[in-house]
Amino acid sequence: MKIAGFDIGGANTDLAVVDFDDQGNITGIKADFEYFPMWLKNNELGDALLRLLGDDLKDIDAVGICMTAELVDAYKTKREGVIDIAKKSKESFPVPVGFIGINGVLSFEELVERPDEVAAANWIATSKIAAEIEENCIMIDTGSTTTDIIPIKNGSECAKGRSDLERLKTGELVYSATLRTNLAAIVDKVPLGDEWVRVSSELFAATADIHTVLGNITEEDYSCSTCDGAGKSKEECMRRISRVICGDMDMLSESDIEKIAAYIYKRQAEKVAEALLEVSERENITKVVTTGLGMGIFGAKAAEVAGLESTGMDTILKKDECVVAPAVGTALMMRDSLKD
């Protein structure tokens, strides 16, 4: 049996095609993703899903969908977004399609009745994998845009928040991540020599720029568009960072910019660690399982800052599979739903 799992995000759409043997065991995983800005291209979603799946379309037995793209401003409400994304997904495939909700897999008809259960529920799928590593842990999944911090007890997620709004209150969601976070949302001042300089609130540079400068990500990892429409080389990233304090490469040295980048990275990790500690102390859980594009950049770093032990999901998945972990988890949940 072959099942395709899609994680349809606001900026990226991820795919995992998972092969299962007759007993339901995983025999292979094919991972892929595409930068697909849903706020601009939501009407082209069906084409994007088919393009990602490619030749595997003829072999799949079912499709699972999880999503966070319902929040993009192409939609007036989350309900409108969930139903539109689900409809386009369902119409794209000639096989059974299920949708990940906070209480399991829903059919399209069930989704229409309960769209709130499906909105931003991709963390449910990822937590299933984390529980295979540690049955009592906190999963940190850092992607391009957000960081999920999900407590797991006795092999089941036990998040207090069930929606993004609720999870922002409980420390289980931090809207800061590897690529797309505005640097001005992380710091209000940065060091320059022996002085501190206030930052501008314009969208001059994003976290992908500082992590490129620091060598935390490769140019291939920099999958989103740049703030100025220019390239993704280290020099171009440094130029964007210089503008955050209304400077340029004539005014600032490479060393100045590297120190600014390192400081912003430190503050970003500390903010994730703050939320992690909130969840850890509330739930009395001290082990952390990290995954996502920022698995080693944020998950492990935040755990270190918080004084907690961490393990990467790459102990059971390949690193490229960890980047699309919600899509992998979605395929697994779809497999289980077909058994029922």
C-alpha contacts under 8 A as a table, 3 or more apart, distances in Angstrom:
res1	aa1	res2	aa2	distance
1	M	19	D	5.89
1	M	20	F	5.16
1	M	21	D	6.45
1	M	22	D	7.36
1	M	60	I	7.41
1	M	61	D	6.32
2	K	17	V	6.85
2	K	18	V	5.68
2	K	19	D	4.49
2	K	20	F	6.15
2	K	59	D	6.85
2	K	60	I	4.92
2	K	61	D	5.56
2	K	62	A	7.19
3	I	17	V	5.75
3	I	18	V	5.39
3	I	19	D	6.61
3	I	60	I	5.53
3	I	61	D	5.78
3	I	62	A	5.05
3	I	63	V	5.69
3	I	64	G	7.44
3	I	331	A	5.77
3	I	334	M	7.59
3	I	335	R	7.26
4	A	15	L	6.95
4	A	16	A	5.78
4	A	17	V	4.33
4	A	18	V	6.29
4	A	53	L	7.95
4	A	60	I	6.69
4	A	62	A	6.52
4	A	63	V	4.80
4	A	64	G	6.23
4	A	331	A	5.90
5	G	15	L	5.72
5	G	16	A	5.15
5	G	17	V	6.23
5	G	18	V	7.74
5	G	63	V	5.82
5	G	64	G	4.67
5	G	65	I	5.94
5	G	66	C	7.89
5	G	327	A	4.68
5	G	328	V	6.06
5	G	329	G	7.61
5	G	330	T	5.19
5	G	331	A	4.43
6	F	13	T	6.99
6	F	14	D	5.60
6	F	15	L	4.67
6	F	16	A	6.58
6	F	63	V	7.64
6	F	64	G	6.21
6	F	65	I	4.93
6	F	66	C	6.23
6	F	326	P	7.96
6	F	327	A	4.92
6	F	330	T	7.09
6	F	331	A	7.94
7	D	13	T	5.69
7	D	14	D	5.00
7	D	15	L	6.52
7	D	65	I	6.13
7	D	66	C	4.89
7	D	67	M	5.42
7	D	68	T	7.81
7	D	122	N	6.96
7	D	324	V	7.63
7	D	326	P	6.17
7	D	327	A	5.00
7	D	330	T	7.78
8	I	12	N	6.72
8	I	13	T	4.50
8	I	14	D	6.44
8	I	65	I	7.36
8	I	66	C	6.25
8	I	67	M	4.54
8	I	68	T	6.25
8	I	69	A	6.03
9	G	12	N	5.12
9	G	13	T	5.43
9	G	14	D	7.81
9	G	38	M	7.66
9	G	67	M	5.73
9	G	68	T	4.80
9	G	69	A	4.48
10	G	13	T	7.77
10	G	36	F	7.52
10	G	37	P	5.94
10	G	38	M	5.22
10	G	39	W	6.99
10	G	68	T	6.29
10	G	69	A	4.04
10	G	70	E	7.47
10	G	71	L	7.27
10	G	72	V	6.00
11	A	35	Y	5.93
11	A	36	F	5.32
11	A	37	P	4.39
11	A	38	M	6.21
11	A	69	A	7.71
11	A	224	C	7.32
12	N	33	F	6.82
12	N	34	E	5.69
12	N	35	Y	4.46
12	N	36	F	5.09
12	N	37	P	6.74
13	T	33	F	5.63
13	T	34	E	5.47
13	T	35	Y	6.51
13	T	36	F	6.22
14	D	31	A	7.75
14	D	32	D	6.05
14	D	33	F	4.18
14	D	34	E	6.54
14	D	324	V	5.73
14	D	327	A	6.32
15	L	31	A	5.72
15	L	32	D	5.17
15	L	33	F	5.73
15	L	52	L	7.17
15	L	53	L	7.55
15	L	324	V	6.73
15	L	327	A	5.66
15	L	328	V	7.72
16	A	29	I	6.47
16	A	30	K	5.55
16	A	31	A	4.55
16	A	32	D	6.53
16	A	321	E	7.63
16	A	324	V	6.92
16	A	327	A	5.34
16	A	328	V	5.28
16	A	331	A	7.26
17	V	29	I	5.65
17	V	30	K	5.04
17	V	31	A	6.55
17	V	328	V	7.64
17	V	331	A	7.49
18	V	26	I	6.87
18	V	27	T	7.66
18	V	28	G	5.85
18	V	29	I	4.54
18	V	30	K	6.50
18	V	328	V	7.22
18	V	331	A	6.61
19	D	26	I	5.83
19	D	27	T	5.43
19	D	28	G	5.09
19	D	29	I	6.34
20	F	23	Q	7.55
20	F	24	G	5.13
20	F	25	N	5.18
20	F	26	I	4.58
20	F	27	T	5.45
20	F	28	G	7.32
21	D	24	G	5.26
21	D	25	N	5.43
21	D	26	I	6.61
21	D	27	T	6.43
22	D	25	N	7.44
24	G	335	R	7.55
26	I	29	I	7.64
29	I	321	E	7.66
30	K	321	E	7.83
31	A	320	D	6.71
31	A	321	E	5.76
31	A	324	V	6.87
32	D	52	L	7.26
32	D	324	V	7.55
33	F	52	L	7.18
33	F	324	V	7.60
34	E	52	L	7.34
34	E	223	S	7.99
35	Y	223	S	6.12
35	Y	224	C	6.04
36	F	41	K	7.16
36	F	48	A	7.86
37	P	40	L	5.67
37	P	41	K	6.05
37	P	42	N	7.66
38	M	41	K	4.88
38	M	42	N	4.55
38	M	45	L	7.76
38	M	69	A	6.65
38	M	72	V	6.72
38	M	74	A	7.47
39	W	42	N	6.25
39	W	72	V	5.36
39	W	73	D	5.87
39	W	74	A	4.97
40	L	74	A	7.27
41	K	44	E	5.36
41	K	45	L	6.86
42	N	45	L	5.33
42	N	74	A	7.39
42	N	85	I	7.98
43	N	46	G	7.74
44	E	47	D	5.54
44	E	48	A	6.44
45	L	48	A	5.05
45	L	49	L	6.29
45	L	85	I	7.67
45	L	88	K	6.80
45	L	89	S	7.65
46	G	49	L	5.26
46	G	50	L	6.40
46	G	88	K	5.61
46	G	89	S	6.08
46	G	91	E	7.74
46	G	92	S	5.66
47	D	50	L	5.25
47	D	51	R	6.01
47	D	92	S	7.96
48	A	51	R	5.00
48	A	52	L	6.12
49	L	52	L	5.25
49	L	53	L	6.25
49	L	89	S	7.64
49	L	92	S	7.66
50	L	53	L	5.12
50	L	54	G	5.99
50	L	57	L	7.41
50	L	92	S	7.17
51	R	54	G	5.17
53	L	56	D	5.62
53	L	57	L	5.88
54	G	57	L	6.03
55	D	58	K	6.39
55	D	59	D	7.96
56	D	59	D	5.35
56	D	60	I	6.37
57	L	60	I	5.69
60	I	63	V	7.54
60	I	95	V	7.69
61	D	95	V	6.11
61	D	96	P	7.40
62	A	95	V	5.28
62	A	96	P	4.96
62	A	97	V	5.98
62	A	334	M	7.65
63	V	93	F	7.79
63	V	95	V	7.04
63	V	96	P	6.30
63	V	97	V	4.74
63	V	98	G	6.44
63	V	331	A	7.27
63	V	334	M	7.29
64	G	97	V	5.69
64	G	98	G	4.89
64	G	99	F	5.80
64	G	100	I	7.23
64	G	330	T	5.66
64	G	331	A	5.68
64	G	333	M	7.83
64	G	334	M	5.58
65	I	86	A	7.95
65	I	89	S	7.79
65	I	97	V	7.36
65	I	98	G	6.19
65	I	99	F	4.79
65	I	100	I	6.15
65	I	327	A	7.76
65	I	330	T	6.61
66	C	99	F	5.88
66	C	100	I	5.08
66	C	101	G	7.74
66	C	118	V	7.33
66	C	120	A	7.59
66	C	121	A	6.58
66	C	122	N	5.20
66	C	326	P	7.62
66	C	327	A	7.36
66	C	330	T	6.66
67	M	70	E	7.14
67	M	82	V	7.88
67	M	100	I	7.98
67	M	118	V	7.31
67	M	119	A	6.54
67	M	120	A	5.55
67	M	121	A	6.65
67	M	122	N	5.97
68	T	71	L	6.52
68	T	119	A	6.17
68	T	120	A	4.18
68	T	121	A	7.17
68	T	122	N	7.07
69	A	72	V	5.70
69	A	81	G	7.29
69	A	82	V	7.96
69	A	120	A	7.65
70	E	75	Y	6.92
70	E	77	T	7.76
70	E	78	K	5.16
70	E	79	R	7.56
70	E	80	E	7.53
70	E	81	G	4.13
70	E	82	V	5.29
70	E	85	I	7.41
70	E	119	A	6.60
70	E	120	A	7.63
71	L	75	Y	7.15
71	L	77	T	7.57
71	L	78	K	5.86
71	L	81	G	7.05
72	V	75	Y	6.22
73	D	76	K	6.67
75	Y	78	K	6.97
75	Y	80	E	6.21
75	Y	81	G	5.45
76	K	80	E	6.80
76	K	81	G	7.74
77	T	80	E	5.28
77	T	81	G	6.43
78	K	81	G	4.95
78	K	82	V	6.01
78	K	116	D	7.59
78	K	119	A	6.88
79	R	82	V	5.23
79	R	83	I	6.21
79	R	115	P	5.74
79	R	116	D	6.69
79	R	119	A	7.92
80	E	83	I	5.47
80	E	84	D	6.09
81	G	84	D	5.19
81	G	85	I	6.03
82	V	85	I	5.32
82	V	86	A	6.01
82	V	115	P	6.16
82	V	118	V	7.11
82	V	119	A	6.31
83	I	86	A	5.06
83	I	87	K	5.94
83	I	111	L	7.46
83	I	112	V	6.35
83	I	115	P	6.94
84	D	87	K	5.16
84	D	88	K	6.20
85	I	88	K	5.30
85	I	89	S	6.09
86	A	89	S	5.05
86	A	90	K	6.00
86	A	99	F	7.71
86	A	108	F	6.96
87	K	90	K	5.19
87	K	91	E	6.11
87	K	108	F	7.69
88	K	91	E	5.28
88	K	92	S	6.33
89	S	92	S	5.27
89	S	93	F	7.13
89	S	97	V	7.94
90	K	93	F	5.95
90	K	97	V	6.02
90	K	108	F	7.59
91	E	94	P	7.70
93	F	96	P	7.73
93	F	97	V	7.55
97	V	107	S	7.16
97	V	108	F	7.70
98	G	105	V	5.96
98	G	106	L	5.66
98	G	107	S	5.20
98	G	108	F	6.92
98	G	334	M	6.64
99	F	105	V	5.32
99	F	106	L	5.04
99	F	107	S	6.32
99	F	108	F	7.20
99	F	111	L	7.43
99	F	118	V	7.02
100	I	104	G	5.91
100	I	105	V	4.69
100	I	106	L	6.33
100	I	118	V	5.97
100	I	121	A	6.50
100	I	122	N	6.94
100	I	124	I	7.68
100	I	125	A	7.29
100	I	330	T	6.83
100	I	333	M	7.84
101	G	104	G	5.14
101	G	105	V	5.79
101	G	106	L	6.53
101	G	117	E	4.88
101	G	118	V	4.17
101	G	119	A	7.48
101	G	121	A	5.60
101	G	122	N	7.95
101	G	124	I	7.54
102	I	117	E	5.41
102	I	118	V	6.54
102	I	121	A	5.77
102	I	124	I	6.30
102	I	162	R	7.08
103	N	117	E	7.29
104	G	333	M	7.68
105	V	333	M	7.02
105	V	334	M	6.89
105	V	337	S	6.62
106	L	109	E	7.90
106	L	110	E	5.64
106	L	111	L	5.94
107	S	110	E	5.14
107	S	111	L	6.11
108	F	111	L	4.96
108	F	112	V	6.29
109	E	112	V	5.29
109	E	113	E	6.66
110	E	113	E	5.20
110	E	114	R	6.16
111	L	114	R	4.95
111	L	115	P	4.98
111	L	117	E	7.68
111	L	118	V	7.06
112	V	115	P	5.62
114	R	117	E	5.84
114	R	118	V	7.61
115	P	118	V	5.45
115	P	119	A	6.60
116	D	119	A	5.34
117	E	121	A	7.20
118	V	121	A	5.45
119	A	163	S	7.37
120	A	123	W	7.59
120	A	163	S	7.03
120	A	164	D	6.76
121	A	124	I	5.68
121	A	125	A	7.65
121	A	163	S	7.76
122	N	125	A	5.49
122	N	126	T	6.77
122	N	326	P	5.69
122	N	330	T	7.77
123	W	126	T	5.05
123	W	127	S	6.06
123	W	148	D	6.93
123	W	150	I	7.71
123	W	326	P	6.57
124	I	127	S	5.36
124	I	128	K	6.84
124	I	157	E	7.44
125	A	128	K	5.54
125	A	129	I	7.42
125	A	326	P	5.39
125	A	327	A	7.59
125	A	328	V	7.80
125	A	329	G	4.41
125	A	330	T	5.23
125	A	333	M	6.90
126	T	129	I	5.51
126	T	130	A	6.59
126	T	325	A	5.78
126	T	326	P	4.64
126	T	327	A	7.93
126	T	328	V	7.63
126	T	329	G	5.18
126	T	330	T	7.70
127	S	130	A	4.96
127	S	131	A	6.10
127	S	139	M	6.77
127	S	150	I	7.28
127	S	152	I	7.43
127	S	156	S	7.69
127	S	157	E	6.35
127	S	329	G	7.81
128	K	131	A	5.37
128	K	132	E	6.86
128	K	155	G	7.88
128	K	156	S	7.38
128	K	157	E	7.85
128	K	329	G	6.43
129	I	132	E	5.28
129	I	133	I	7.14
129	I	313	M	8.00
129	I	325	A	7.99
129	I	329	G	6.32
130	A	133	I	5.35
130	A	134	E	6.43
130	A	135	E	7.78
130	A	137	C	7.98
130	A	139	M	6.36
130	A	289	V	6.32
130	A	313	M	6.82
131	A	134	E	5.10
131	A	135	E	4.70
131	A	136	N	7.26
131	A	137	C	7.55
131	A	152	I	6.81
131	A	155	G	4.92
131	A	156	S	6.77
132	E	135	E	6.56
132	E	155	G	7.35
133	I	289	V	7.63
133	I	313	M	7.45
133	I	316	I	7.73
134	E	137	C	5.75
134	E	155	G	7.42
134	E	287	K	7.90
134	E	289	V	7.48
135	E	152	I	6.57
135	E	153	K	5.94
135	E	154	N	5.08
135	E	155	G	4.08
135	E	156	S	7.33
136	N	151	P	7.77
136	N	152	I	5.31
136	N	153	K	4.45
136	N	154	N	5.72
136	N	155	G	6.44
136	N	285	I	6.86
136	N	287	K	7.25
137	C	151	P	6.04
137	C	152	I	5.21
137	C	153	K	6.71
137	C	285	I	5.97
137	C	286	T	6.81
137	C	287	K	4.86
137	C	288	V	5.29
137	C	289	V	6.61
138	I	149	I	6.47
138	I	150	I	5.36
138	I	151	P	4.34
138	I	152	I	5.85
138	I	280	S	7.35
138	I	285	I	6.89
138	I	286	T	7.61
138	I	287	K	6.28
138	I	288	V	4.72
138	I	289	V	6.12
139	M	148	D	7.42
139	M	149	I	5.58
139	M	150	I	5.01
139	M	151	P	6.36
139	M	152	I	7.38
139	M	288	V	5.78
139	M	289	V	4.74
139	M	290	T	5.82
139	M	291	T	7.64
140	I	147	T	6.67
140	I	148	D	5.52
140	I	149	I	4.68
140	I	150	I	6.59
140	I	288	V	7.09
140	I	289	V	6.19
140	I	290	T	4.82
140	I	291	T	6.27
140	I	295	M	7.72
140	I	299	G	5.64
141	D	147	T	5.50
141	D	148	D	5.08
141	D	149	I	6.76
141	D	290	T	5.96
141	D	291	T	4.79
141	D	292	G	5.05
141	D	294	G	7.57
141	D	295	M	6.83
141	D	299	G	7.14
142	T	145	T	7.73
142	T	146	T	6.05
142	T	147	T	4.28
142	T	148	D	6.49
142	T	177	A	5.88
142	T	178	T	7.00
142	T	290	T	7.99
142	T	291	T	6.55
142	T	292	G	4.92
142	T	293	L	6.09
142	T	294	G	4.91
142	T	295	M	6.16
142	T	298	F	6.93
142	T	299	G	6.87
143	G	146	T	5.77
143	G	147	T	6.38
143	G	177	A	5.96
143	G	178	T	6.15
143	G	179	L	7.86
143	G	292	G	5.24
143	G	293	L	5.10
143	G	294	G	5.97
143	G	323	V	7.30
144	S	177	A	5.45
144	S	178	T	4.83
144	S	179	L	4.66
144	S	180	R	5.89
144	S	293	L	6.93
144	S	294	G	7.77
145	T	175	Y	6.58
145	T	176	S	5.94
145	T	177	A	4.82
145	T	178	T	6.56
145	T	179	L	6.34
145	T	180	R	5.32
145	T	181	T	6.30
146	T	173	L	7.21
146	T	174	V	5.94
146	T	175	Y	4.56
146	T	176	S	5.00
146	T	177	A	4.94
147	T	173	L	5.84
147	T	174	V	5.12
147	T	175	Y	6.30
147	T	176	S	6.24
147	T	177	A	5.92
147	T	272	V	7.81
148	D	172	E	5.83
148	D	173	L	4.80
148	D	174	V	6.56
149	I	171	G	7.17
149	I	172	E	4.43
149	I	173	L	5.90
149	I	174	V	7.81
149	I	275	A	7.77
149	I	276	L	6.56
149	I	279	V	7.68
150	I	157	E	6.83
150	I	158	C	7.47
150	I	159	A	5.85
150	I	172	E	5.77
151	P	157	E	5.81
151	P	158	C	5.64
151	P	159	A	5.72
151	P	279	V	7.13
151	P	280	S	7.86
151	P	283	E	7.26
151	P	285	I	7.70
152	I	155	G	6.13
152	I	156	S	5.28
152	I	157	E	4.13
152	I	158	C	5.55
152	I	159	A	7.62
153	K	156	S	5.45
153	K	157	E	6.27
153	K	158	C	6.56
159	A	162	R	6.94
159	A	167	R	7.99
159	A	172	E	7.22
160	K	166	E	7.83
160	K	167	R	7.23
160	K	170	T	6.80
161	G	164	D	7.43
161	G	165	L	7.81
161	G	166	E	4.53
161	G	167	R	4.37
161	G	168	L	7.94
161	G	169	K	7.68
161	G	170	T	6.36
161	G	172	E	7.18
162	R	166	E	6.19
162	R	167	R	6.59
163	S	166	E	5.18
163	S	167	R	6.06
164	D	167	R	5.03
164	D	168	L	6.06
164	D	173	L	6.97
165	L	168	L	5.30
165	L	169	K	6.70
166	E	169	K	5.20
166	E	170	T	6.48
167	R	170	T	4.97
167	R	171	G	6.07
167	R	172	E	4.82
167	R	173	L	5.19
168	L	171	G	5.65
168	L	172	E	6.28
168	L	173	L	5.01
168	L	174	V	6.53
169	K	172	E	7.71
170	T	173	L	7.62
170	T	278	E	7.96
170	T	279	V	7.50
171	G	174	V	6.89
171	G	275	A	4.73
171	G	276	L	7.00
171	G	278	E	6.35
171	G	279	V	6.27
172	E	275	A	7.04
172	E	276	L	7.75
172	E	279	V	6.99
174	V	272	V	6.76
174	V	275	A	7.42
175	Y	181	T	7.81
176	S	180	R	7.96
176	S	181	T	5.61
176	S	268	Q	7.51
176	S	272	V	7.94
177	A	180	R	6.85
177	A	181	T	6.15
177	A	207	T	7.32
177	A	294	G	7.19
177	A	298	F	7.89
178	T	181	T	7.27
178	T	207	T	5.85
178	T	208	A	6.05
178	T	211	H	7.52
178	T	293	L	7.08
178	T	294	G	5.70
178	T	297	I	7.90
178	T	298	F	7.98
179	L	206	A	6.46
179	L	207	T	4.92
179	L	208	A	4.01
179	L	209	D	7.66
179	L	222	Y	6.82
179	L	224	C	7.12
180	R	206	A	5.49
180	R	207	T	5.92
180	R	208	A	6.48
180	R	224	C	7.33
181	T	185	A	7.15
181	T	206	A	5.21
181	T	207	T	5.37
181	T	208	A	7.95
182	N	185	A	5.41
182	N	186	I	7.29
182	N	203	L	6.07
182	N	204	F	7.84
182	N	205	A	6.29
182	N	206	A	4.60
182	N	207	T	6.59
183	L	186	I	5.36
183	L	187	V	6.66
183	L	203	L	7.82
183	L	205	A	6.22
183	L	206	A	5.34
183	L	207	T	6.21
183	L	244	V	7.79
183	L	264	I	7.46
184	A	187	V	5.53
184	A	188	D	6.26
184	A	199	V	6.47
184	A	200	S	6.77
184	A	201	S	5.41
184	A	202	E	7.47
184	A	203	L	7.63
184	A	244	V	7.65
185	A	188	D	7.71
185	A	201	S	7.99
186	I	264	I	6.97
186	I	267	R	6.92
186	I	268	Q	6.14
187	V	190	V	7.07
187	V	199	V	7.55
187	V	264	I	6.72
187	V	267	R	7.24
188	D	198	R	5.67
188	D	199	V	5.50
189	K	196	W	6.09
189	K	197	V	5.21
189	K	198	R	4.19
189	K	199	V	5.54
190	V	196	W	5.53
190	V	197	V	5.40
190	V	198	R	6.53
190	V	199	V	7.10
190	V	260	I	6.02
190	V	263	Y	7.05
190	V	264	I	7.48
191	P	194	D	7.10
191	P	195	E	5.89
191	P	196	W	4.59
191	P	197	V	6.28
191	P	259	K	7.44
191	P	260	I	6.15
191	P	263	Y	7.56
192	L	195	E	5.32
192	L	196	W	5.84
192	L	197	V	6.67
192	L	256	D	6.38
192	L	259	K	7.92
192	L	260	I	7.26
193	G	196	W	7.97
193	G	256	D	7.31
197	V	245	I	6.93
198	R	245	I	6.78
199	V	244	V	5.63
199	V	245	I	4.92
199	V	246	C	7.82
200	S	244	V	5.54
200	S	245	I	5.96
200	S	246	C	7.02
201	S	244	V	7.74
202	E	244	V	7.42
203	L	206	A	7.40
203	L	227	C	6.61
204	F	227	C	5.91
204	F	228	D	7.08
204	F	240	R	5.86
204	F	241	I	7.04
204	F	243	R	6.15
204	F	244	V	5.81
205	A	209	D	6.42
205	A	226	T	7.77
205	A	227	C	5.87
205	A	237	C	7.73
205	A	240	R	5.24
205	A	241	I	5.53
205	A	243	R	7.70
205	A	244	V	6.72
206	A	209	D	5.61
206	A	210	I	7.25
206	A	226	T	7.89
206	A	227	C	7.14
207	T	210	I	5.28
207	T	211	H	6.20
208	A	211	H	5.22
208	A	212	T	6.02
208	A	217	I	7.72
208	A	222	Y	6.17
209	D	212	T	5.18
209	D	213	V	6.26
209	D	232	K	7.83
209	D	234	K	7.80
209	D	237	C	4.77
209	D	238	M	7.13
209	D	240	R	7.47
209	D	241	I	7.06
210	I	213	V	5.08
210	I	214	L	6.13
210	I	237	C	7.20
210	I	238	M	7.83
210	I	241	I	7.42
210	I	261	A	4.95
210	I	262	A	7.57
210	I	264	I	7.77
210	I	265	Y	7.33
211	H	214	L	5.02
211	H	215	G	5.95
211	H	216	N	4.88
211	H	217	I	5.72
211	H	261	A	7.61
211	H	265	Y	7.75
212	T	215	G	5.05
212	T	216	N	6.00
212	T	217	I	5.33
212	T	218	T	6.35
212	T	219	E	7.16
212	T	222	Y	7.89
212	T	233	S	7.88
212	T	234	K	6.17
212	T	237	C	7.10
213	V	216	N	7.75
213	V	234	K	5.44
213	V	237	C	6.72
213	V	238	M	6.79
213	V	258	E	6.70
213	V	261	A	7.20
214	L	217	I	7.97
214	L	258	E	6.91
214	L	261	A	7.03
214	L	262	A	7.08
215	G	218	T	6.93
216	N	297	I	6.72
217	I	220	E	7.97
217	I	221	D	5.78
217	I	222	Y	7.11
218	T	221	D	5.07
218	T	222	Y	6.56
219	E	222	Y	5.06
219	E	223	S	7.79
219	E	232	K	6.25
219	E	233	S	6.97
220	E	223	S	6.36
222	Y	232	K	7.24
225	S	229	G	6.75
226	T	229	G	5.14
226	T	230	A	6.34
226	T	231	G	7.11
226	T	232	K	7.22
227	C	230	A	7.75
227	C	240	R	7.89
228	D	240	R	7.69
230	A	236	E	7.19
231	G	236	E	6.18
232	K	236	E	6.01
232	K	237	C	6.21
233	S	236	E	5.23
233	S	237	C	6.20
234	K	237	C	5.06
234	K	238	M	6.14
235	E	238	M	5.06
235	E	239	R	6.27
236	E	239	R	5.07
236	E	240	R	6.42
237	C	240	R	5.20
237	C	241	I	6.30
238	M	241	I	5.04
238	M	242	S	6.18
238	M	249	M	7.83
238	M	254	E	7.56
238	M	257	I	6.42
239	R	242	S	5.17
239	R	243	R	6.70
239	R	248	D	6.17
239	R	249	M	6.06
240	R	243	R	5.38
240	R	244	V	7.05
241	I	244	V	5.35
241	I	245	I	7.73
241	I	257	I	7.01
241	I	261	A	7.87
242	S	245	I	5.96
242	S	246	C	6.59
242	S	247	G	4.99
242	S	248	D	5.10
242	S	249	M	6.76
242	S	252	L	7.03
242	S	257	I	6.76
243	R	246	C	4.38
243	R	247	G	4.89
243	R	248	D	5.98
244	V	247	G	7.22
247	G	251	M	6.07
247	G	252	L	6.95
248	D	251	M	5.43
248	D	252	L	6.25
249	M	252	L	5.19
249	M	253	S	6.64
249	M	254	E	7.99
250	D	253	S	7.60
252	L	256	D	6.00
252	L	257	I	6.95
253	S	256	D	5.06
253	S	257	I	6.51
254	E	257	I	5.27
254	E	258	E	6.19
255	S	258	E	5.08
255	S	259	K	6.18
256	D	259	K	5.31
256	D	260	I	6.31
257	I	260	I	4.96
257	I	261	A	6.07
258	E	261	A	5.02
258	E	262	A	6.09
259	K	262	A	5.05
259	K	263	Y	6.17
260	I	263	Y	5.19
260	I	264	I	6.29
261	A	264	I	5.22
261	A	265	Y	6.17
262	A	265	Y	5.11
262	A	266	K	6.20
263	Y	266	K	5.06
263	Y	267	R	6.30
264	I	267	R	5.13
264	I	268	Q	6.07
265	Y	268	Q	5.06
265	Y	269	A	6.18
266	K	269	A	5.28
266	K	270	E	6.21
267	R	270	E	5.00
267	R	271	K	6.27
268	Q	271	K	5.21
268	Q	272	V	6.51
269	A	272	V	5.19
269	A	273	A	6.09
269	A	298	F	5.87
269	A	301	K	6.38
269	A	302	A	5.31
269	A	305	V	7.75
270	E	273	A	4.87
270	E	274	E	6.06
270	E	302	A	6.45
270	E	305	V	6.84
271	K	274	E	5.06
271	K	275	A	6.64
272	V	275	A	5.35
272	V	276	L	6.17
272	V	298	F	7.50
272	V	302	A	5.90
273	A	276	L	4.82
273	A	277	L	6.05
273	A	302	A	4.40
273	A	303	A	6.44
273	A	305	V	6.23
273	A	306	A	5.54
274	E	277	L	5.30
274	E	278	E	6.39
274	E	306	A	7.46
275	A	278	E	5.03
275	A	279	V	6.44
276	L	279	V	5.28
276	L	280	S	6.01
276	L	302	A	7.44
276	L	303	A	7.55
276	L	306	A	7.36
277	L	280	S	4.81
277	L	281	E	5.87
277	L	306	A	6.23
278	E	281	E	5.51
278	E	282	R	6.16
279	V	282	R	5.18
279	V	283	E	6.01
280	S	283	E	5.36
280	S	284	N	5.43
280	S	285	I	5.03
280	S	286	T	6.15
281	E	284	N	5.04
281	E	285	I	7.01
286	T	308	L	5.69
286	T	309	E	6.75
287	K	308	L	6.23
287	K	309	E	5.20
287	K	310	S	5.93
287	K	311	T	7.97
288	V	303	A	6.95
288	V	308	L	6.95
288	V	309	E	6.03
288	V	310	S	4.43
288	V	311	T	6.23
289	V	299	G	7.90
289	V	310	S	5.61
289	V	311	T	4.88
289	V	312	G	5.55
289	V	313	M	6.31
290	T	295	M	5.25
290	T	296	G	7.58
290	T	299	G	5.17
290	T	300	A	6.58
290	T	310	S	6.90
290	T	311	T	6.18
290	T	312	G	4.74
290	T	313	M	5.82
291	T	294	G	7.07
291	T	295	M	4.46
291	T	296	G	7.93
291	T	299	G	7.16
291	T	312	G	6.12
291	T	313	M	5.38
291	T	314	D	7.51
291	T	322	C	5.54
291	T	323	V	6.98
291	T	325	A	7.28
292	G	295	M	5.02
292	G	322	C	5.23
292	G	323	V	4.27
292	G	324	V	6.76
292	G	325	A	6.65
293	L	322	C	7.21
293	L	323	V	4.74
294	G	297	I	4.81
294	G	298	F	5.39
294	G	299	G	6.66
295	M	298	F	5.91
295	M	299	G	4.99
295	M	300	A	6.50
295	M	312	G	7.00
296	G	299	G	5.90
296	G	300	A	5.22
296	G	301	K	6.92
296	G	312	G	7.82
297	I	300	A	6.58
297	I	301	K	6.16
298	F	301	K	4.95
298	F	302	A	5.61
299	G	302	A	5.33
299	G	303	A	6.21
300	A	303	A	5.14
300	A	304	E	6.16
300	A	310	S	6.11
300	A	311	T	7.76
300	A	312	G	7.85
301	K	304	E	5.02
301	K	305	V	6.21
302	A	305	V	5.06
302	A	306	A	6.06
303	A	306	A	4.98
303	A	307	G	5.99
303	A	308	L	4.94
303	A	309	E	6.50
303	A	310	S	6.27
304	E	307	G	5.01
304	E	308	L	5.92
304	E	309	E	7.25
304	E	310	S	7.89
305	V	308	L	7.76
311	T	315	T	7.69
312	G	315	T	6.04
313	M	316	I	5.98
313	M	317	L	6.17
313	M	322	C	6.51
314	D	317	L	4.58
314	D	318	K	5.29
314	D	319	K	5.52
314	D	322	C	6.45
315	T	318	K	7.71
317	L	321	E	5.90
317	L	322	C	6.24
318	K	321	E	5.13
318	K	322	C	6.35
319	K	322	C	5.01
319	K	323	V	6.61
320	D	323	V	5.25
320	D	324	V	7.03
321	E	324	V	5.32
321	E	325	A	5.90
321	E	328	V	7.34
322	C	325	A	4.66
324	V	327	A	5.44
324	V	328	V	6.54
325	A	328	V	4.98
325	A	329	G	6.10
326	P	329	G	5.00
326	P	330	T	5.98
327	A	330	T	4.94
327	A	331	A	6.37
328	V	331	A	5.27
328	V	332	L	6.45
329	G	332	L	5.00
329	G	333	M	6.19
330	T	333	M	5.12
330	T	334	M	6.11
331	A	334	M	5.03
331	A	335	R	6.17
332	L	335	R	5.05
332	L	336	D	6.40
333	M	336	D	5.08
333	M	337	S	6.19
334	M	337	S	5.04
334	M	338	L	6.31
335	R	338	L	5.35
335	R	339	K	6.70
336	D	339	K	5.22
336	D	340	D	6.76
337	S	340	D	5.32
